[in-house]
């Protein structure tokens, strides 16, 4: 993990296109501004993890549905 120290209004660059700027500092909280191309998804980690869980659940449901459909087709023969 790279650890950087930044002050208010200072930025870091990720690659050539993503800029992260310290917008505000209040107590133990900081506000970051992220400037990235629209094709790069930016999420808070808890949202990112929730999306991953939903995708895994959806894939499992799809596999179960395929099994159900196979059973239905066998019954129709």
C-alpha positions in Angstrom: 0.0 0.0 0.0 1.3 3.4 -0.9 0.7 6.0 1.8 0.8 9.7 0.9 0.3 12.8 2.9 -1.7 15.6 1.3 -2.9 19.0 2.6 -6.2 20.8 1.8 -6.5 21.4 -2.0 -3.6 19.1 -2.8 -4.0 16.2 -5.2 -2.6 12.9 -6.2 -2.8 11.4 -9.7 -3.6 7.8 -10.5 -2.4 7.0 -14.0 -2.8 9.8 -16.4 -6.6 10.3 -16.0 -7.7 10.0 -12.3 -7.1 12.9 -10.0 -8.0 12.8 -6.3 -8.1 16.1 -4.4 -8.5 16.9 -0.7 -11.5 19.1 -0.7 -12.2 19.6 3.1 -10.8 18.4 6.4 -13.0 18.5 9.6 -11.9 16.6 12.7 -11.1 13.1 11.8 -13.0 13.3 8.4 -11.8 14.3 5.1 -13.7 15.0 1.9 -12.1 13.9 -1.4 -13.0 15.0 -4.9 -12.4 12.4 -7.6 -12.0 13.5 -11.2 -12.1 10.4 -13.5 -13.3 9.6 -17.0 -16.9 8.4 -17.1 -15.8 4.9 -18.2 -14.0 4.4 -14.8 -16.3 3.3 -12.1 -15.8 5.0 -8.7 -17.6 3.7 -5.6 -17.2 3.8 -1.9 -15.7 0.4 -0.8 -18.9 -0.7 1.0 -21.0 0.0 -2.2 -18.4 -1.8 -4.3 -18.6 -4.9 -2.0 -22.4 -4.8 -2.1 -22.4 -4.7 -5.9 -20.0 -7.7 -5.9 -22.3 -9.7 -3.5 -25.4 -8.9 -5.7 -23.5 -10.0 -8.8 -22.5 -13.3 -7.1 -26.1 -13.9 -5.9 -27.5 -13.1 -9.4 -25.0 -15.6 -11.0 -26.1 -18.3 -8.5 -29.7 -17.6 -9.2 -29.1 -17.9 -13.0 -27.4 -21.3 -12.5 -30.3 -22.5 -10.4 -32.8 -21.3 -13.0 -30.9 -23.2 -15.7 -31.4 -26.3 -13.7 -35.1 -25.6 -13.2 -35.5 -25.0 -17.0 -33.7 -28.2 -17.7 -36.1 -30.1 -15.5 -39.1 -28.4 -17.1 -37.9 -29.4 -20.6 -37.4 -33.0 -19.6 -41.0 -33.2 -18.3 -42.4 -31.8 -21.6 -40.8 -34.6 -23.7 
